Amino acid sequence: MEDSLLEFPCQFPIKAIGLDHGDFQSTVTRIISAHAGELPEDAITVNPSSNGKYLSVSVVITAKSQTQLDAIYQELTALESVRFVL
């Protein structure tokens, strides 16, 4: 049994903030969907920073396990363009 404070499955928001280099949003959503399945459009929220240098991509997924969340976070944080993953 996995150690987690969450009960799975559950709705779980993931936010990646990084440099807006044109394909940041598609890269983030591709990684998340590879682990969580197809993402409905209404599950994705994108917000640029006030100066336009950064982009925040938030995705709400149905998380199935802590292992799944860990894999998503590891892959996102490995991206050079990502500054934070919340």
HELIX and SHEET records of a PDB file:
HELIX    1   1 PHE A   24  ALA A   36  1                                  13    
HELIX    2   2 GLU A   41  ALA A   43  5                                   3    
HELIX    3   3 GLN A   66  THR A   77  1                                  12    
SHEET    1   A 4 ILE A  44  PRO A  48  0                                        
SHEET    2   A 4 TYR A  54  ALA A  63 -1                                        
SHEET    3   A 4 CYS A  10  LEU A  19 -1                                        
SHEET    4   A 4 VAL A  82  VAL A  85 -1                                        
END                                                                             
